[in-house]
Structures are given as structure tokens and as C-alpha cells.
Amino acid sequence: MNPIIAILKEHDVSDAKINELFQALTQNPLMAMSIVGQLGIPAEKLQQLMALVMQNPALIKEAVVELGLDFSKVEAAKAQLQQ
């Protein structure tokens, strides 16, 4: 299991919420950050999660693929943010 998804499940985040989070990530990364804030994960775990993603950004792609979502949408959202 992808470590990002594992951390979310460790904090009792439902599969539906995980899918919602990654769906938002593929469409609007700023909205995804809002959803993360609503999950009730302690700050120290969020910092651990962010460090994990910063050290290995490919984990996001792995999680998106594992959930059956379209990673090209993540790339498009990322390009839009960089403009």
C-alpha cells in the first residue's frame, strides 16, 4: 500500500474521503489542502506526511494510480498552479 494512503488509513480516514482528497488533488490542489485540514490528522503526522511527499514526490503518482484516478490531471493542475 502506498505510504500516503497508509498514513491516512492509520488515522481512520475512510476510503471515500481518501478518494475525495485525491480526486480534488487531480482537479484543484488548493481544494485538496482544504480537505486535508478537515481530516483531523494531528499536525505532527501532517508534517511527517508532507516530508514524505517532499522527499519522494512520485508517491503522489503512485497513490493516484493505486486509486484508479487519472494522473495526467495532476500534471495539468500542477502546470496551472505554476502560471
C-alpha positions as CSV (number, residue, x, y, z in Angstrom):
1,M,0.0,0.0,0.0
2,N,1.2,3.5,-0.8
3,P,2.6,5.2,2.3
4,I,0.4,8.3,1.9
5,I,-2.7,6.1,1.8
6,A,-1.4,4.1,4.7
7,I,-0.9,7.2,6.9
8,L,-4.4,8.4,6.0
9,K,-5.9,5.0,6.9
10,E,-3.9,4.9,10.1
11,H,-5.9,8.0,11.1
12,D,-9.2,6.4,10.3
13,V,-9.7,8.4,7.1
14,S,-12.4,6.5,5.1
15,D,-11.8,5.2,1.6
16,A,-14.4,7.7,0.3
17,K,-12.5,10.6,1.9
18,I,-9.2,9.3,0.5
19,N,-10.7,9.2,-2.9
20,E,-12.3,12.6,-2.5
21,L,-8.9,14.0,-1.4
22,F,-7.0,12.6,-4.4
23,Q,-9.9,13.5,-6.8
24,A,-9.6,17.1,-5.5
25,L,-5.8,16.9,-6.0
26,T,-6.2,16.0,-9.6
27,Q,-8.6,18.9,-10.2
28,N,-7.8,21.6,-7.8
29,P,-4.7,21.2,-5.5
30,L,-5.8,24.2,-3.3
31,M,-9.1,22.4,-2.6
32,A,-7.2,19.3,-1.7
33,M,-5.3,21.3,1.0
34,S,-8.7,22.4,2.4
35,I,-9.8,18.7,2.6
36,V,-6.6,17.7,4.3
37,G,-7.3,20.3,7.0
38,Q,-10.7,18.8,7.7
39,L,-9.4,15.2,8.2
40,G,-8.4,15.7,11.8
41,I,-4.9,14.4,11.4
42,P,-2.6,15.7,14.1
43,A,-0.1,18.4,13.0
44,E,2.9,16.2,13.6
45,K,1.5,13.5,11.4
46,L,0.7,16.0,8.7
47,Q,4.3,17.3,8.9
48,Q,5.5,13.7,8.6
49,L,3.2,13.2,5.6
50,M,4.4,16.4,3.9
51,A,8.1,15.5,4.5
52,L,7.4,12.1,2.9
53,V,5.9,13.7,-0.2
54,M,8.6,16.3,-0.5
55,Q,11.3,13.6,-0.3
56,N,9.6,11.4,-2.8
57,P,7.0,13.2,-5.0
58,A,6.5,10.1,-7.0
59,L,4.4,8.8,-4.1
60,I,1.6,11.1,-5.2
61,K,1.6,9.5,-8.7
62,E,1.6,6.0,-7.1
63,A,-1.3,6.9,-4.9
64,V,-3.3,8.3,-7.7
65,V,-2.7,5.3,-9.9
66,E,-3.5,2.9,-7.0
67,L,-6.8,4.7,-6.5
68,G,-7.5,4.4,-10.3
69,L,-7.5,8.1,-11.0
70,D,-6.0,10.0,-13.9
71,F,-2.5,11.2,-13.1
72,S,-2.5,13.5,-16.2
73,K,-5.0,15.7,-14.4
74,V,-2.5,16.1,-11.6
75,E,0.1,17.3,-14.1
76,A,-2.4,19.7,-15.7
77,A,-3.3,21.1,-12.2
78,K,0.4,21.5,-11.4
79,A,1.1,23.4,-14.6
80,Q,-1.9,25.6,-14.0
81,L,-0.6,26.5,-10.5
82,Q,2.8,27.4,-11.9
83,Q,1.3,30.0,-14.3
